[in-house]
C-alpha cells in the first residue's frame, strides 16, 4: 500500500491506469492499493489512510514518494502499520540527502525497512541502498517496532532481503560503484554538505515564494524540502508542453500528474 502516483507517490509502489490497466511491476506481480491526498489541502490524509489500511490490511505499508513537497509523519505511519499488522517501509530516494544532513525528519526511528537511490540529493553514483532492522525487536516512544505487534524475538529481514537482491535479482557488484558511493557518504558527513542542503532548501522556498507572488498554484502552497509541485491546469497548460518549453530554455524539470485530474497520459503539472 503506497501513495497514489497522482498524489505524489512513485509508480514502483503500485499504479493502475484509470481504466484499470496495471502499469508497474508492484501492481502486476502483487496486489496493490493506494492511499491519497486530501483534495482540499494537498497533504496526505492520514485519517483516510488509516481507515483504508485497516480495511485492506496490507503486508507492507510504504511511505515516501516521488513528488510530495511536505514532511512525512513517520510516527503516525508507525501507529497505522502496527494497527493493521504491516511492515513499514520508507522509500526516501528523493529526500535522502536532506535526511542525511538532518534537514528533514528521519524515517529510521520508526520504519522497519528504508530504501534510497544514491544519485539524487545524495549526489552519488547511480544505484540504491537498503537498510533494515536486525537483532532484537524494540520499542520507540511506546510503539512496538514490529509488523505484528510482538516485541519479543528477532527481526527476520536480513536473510530475506539479501537473498532477494542476490542471487534473485542482481549479479555481481561493480567495485568502482562501491568506491564512488563510499566517497559520496564521506562527503555527506561533512559540515560543507549540511550547509549545501540548507541552501538547497532555501532556494526551493525562494522559488516557491516567487511563483506564489505571480499567482502560480503550488500543491500544498509551498515546500518543506527540495522540490515543488506546480499545478498548471489553472493556466490551461499541460505538463508535457511546459516541460518541452523549459527544455528549450535549458531548464530541467519534469511533467507529473496532479491529484484529482486524469493525468496519466497528459499530466497537468510539473515537478521542480
N, C-alpha and C positions, 0 to 999 in steps of 0.2 A: 504494500500500500504506500504510494508515494504522491507527491504533489503533482496535480494535473499540469501538463506542459503549457496550456494556455494561461495557467495561473503562475507560471514561472518555474515549473518543475522541469526535469530533464527526461527526454524520451526513453533513456535507458531504464528509468524507474517504472515504465509501463505507459503505453499510449495506444489508444484506439482512435481511428478517424471517426468523425461524426456519424458516418454510415455504418460503423461497427467493424471496419477492417482493422485487423491487428497490425501495427506498424513496427514496434520494437520487439527485440528478442524476449524481453521480460514479459511481454504480453503474449507472444507466440508460443513460448515454451512453458510459461507459468500462467496462473490466473492472477490478474492484477486489478486493482480497484483504486481510483483516485480520490484524494481529498482536494478541496478547492479554497479559493479566497472568499472573503466577504465582499460581495459585489459593490457595497457602498463605500468601503474603506480601502480595498485593495490589499488588506492584511489577511494572513491566514486566519480562518475561522476555527479556532481551537475547540469551541463547544460543538460545532457541527462535525469536526474531525473526530472528536471522542465518541459522539453518537454513532457515526458511521463505523468506526473501528470496533465498537462493542457489538454491532450487528454483523460485520464482515469477518471479524476475528482473524486478521492477517497473521501469518507466521513471521513476517518481517515488516516493521514499520520504518519508513525511510524519511528522514529529514534532510534538508539540503536541496538545492535546486540550481537551475541554470540562469535564471534572470529574476531573482527575488531580491529587491533592494533593501530589505529590512533585516533586523536581528531575528534569530530563531530562539524560541522559548524552549530550550532543551529540557528544563525541569518539567515543564508541562508535558512534553513528549514522553519523558520517562514515566510520568504518572499514567498516561494513557496506555503506553506499552505494557506496564505492569498490570493494568486493569484487564487488558484483552489478551494477555499472555504472549506478547510478541517480542522477538529480538528487536532491539532498537539500533538502527544503523544510520550513520550520518555520511552523506556524500558532501564533503567540504571542498570539492575541486575548485570552485570559484573563489572561495574566501580563505583558502589555507594560508596564504601569505599574511592576511590580517590576523588569523588565529595564531600563527607562529610569532607575530610581533606583539601579541596581546592587545590588538587594536579592535577586537570584537570578542564576543563571548565564545567560550571554548566548548566543543561537544564532548571532550574527553572525560569530563566529570560525570557525564550521565549516560553516554552511549556504550553499547556492547561492542560495536564494530564501527570504525571510522575509515573512510577511503578518501583518497585525493589523487588528482593528477599532480604532476610535478612541474608543468611547463606554463602555468597561468600566473597567478600572482606570486608564486614562489620563484619565478624567473629561472627555472631549471630546465633540464633536458626533457624531451617528450618521454612520458612514462607515467607510472602510477605507484601508489603505496597503499598498503592495507594494514591497519592497526586493529588489534583485537584484545579483549580481556583474557587473561590467563591466571591460573592459580586459584586460590580460594575465592569464592563469591563474597561480595562485600555490600555494605550499605552506604548510601550517600544522602545526608540530610533526612534520615528516616525512611528513605526509599530503598527497596531491595533492587540492586543492580543485577537482575536475573529475569529471563524471559518467562519463568513460570512461578515467580513469587517465592521461590525456595532459595533462601540464602545459605543453605548448607551445601557442602560438596564443592566440586571444582568446575570451572568453565571448560567446555569441550570444543572450543572454536579452532584451536591451533591445528590439530591434525586434519580437520575437515577443510580448512582454508588452504593449508599448504598443499594438500592433495588436489584441490580444485585448481590451484594455479599450475602446479607441476606434479604429475605429467598430464593432467586432464586437459588443460587449455593452452599451455605455453611450452616452448622449448628452452634451449639454453640461454642464459643471461649474456648480455654484452658488457664486458668489463669496462669499456670506455664510457658506457652509460652510467655504470655504478660509480665510477670516478667523478663524473660530472655531477651526479646527484650529491655525492659527498661534499664537493666544493660548494654546491648550492646551499646545503644545510649548514655548512660552516659560515657562509655569508649571512644567512638568515639569523644567526645567533648574535650578530654584531649590533652595536648601537646605531651604526650607519643605516642598517636595513630598517630598524624601527623608525628612524627619522624619515626614511623614504616612504614607508607605508603610511605614516601620519600625513605626509604631504599628498600622497595619492588620495586619501580620504578628503583632505581639504580641497583638492582640485575637483573631486566629484561633487562636493557640496557647493563649490563656487559655480560650477556649470549648472547644477540644478537650480540655484538661485537666479542665474542669468536667464535660463529658459522660462522659469516661472514668471519673471518680470515681463517677459514677452508673451504672456498668456498661453504658454505651451502647457499641455496636460501631461503631467507625470503620474504614473501609477503610484499610489500612496502619498503623492505630493512631495517626494524628495527621496533621500537615501541615507542609510546608516553605514554603507560600505563603499565599494569602489565602482559601483555600476548604477546606471539609471535606466528606467524603462519608460519610454516616451510613447504615448498613445497618439497616433497620427490620424485617427478616424475623424476627429473633430475638424481636421483640416482638409478632409476629403482625399487624403493620400494613402498609399499602401506602403508597407514596409519594404517590399521588393523594389518599388520605384525609387523610394528615398535612399535605399542602400546603394543603388546604382549611381544616383546623382552624387552622393557623398564620395563614392569611389572615384568618380571623375575629378573630384576636388582634392583627392589624396587624403580623405578622411575615412578611417576604417570603423565601421560599426556593422551590426547585422540585424536583418529583419527578424521579428519574433511575433508570435501570436499574443493577442491581448485578451484577457479574461472576458467572457461574455459575447465574443464575436466568433463567427465560424471562420477562423483564420488559418486552417490547416494548409490551404492551397495559396491564399494570398493574405499573409498576416498583416494586421493593421498597426503594428508598432515596430520600434527598433530598440535594441539594447545598446547602450553606450558604455 
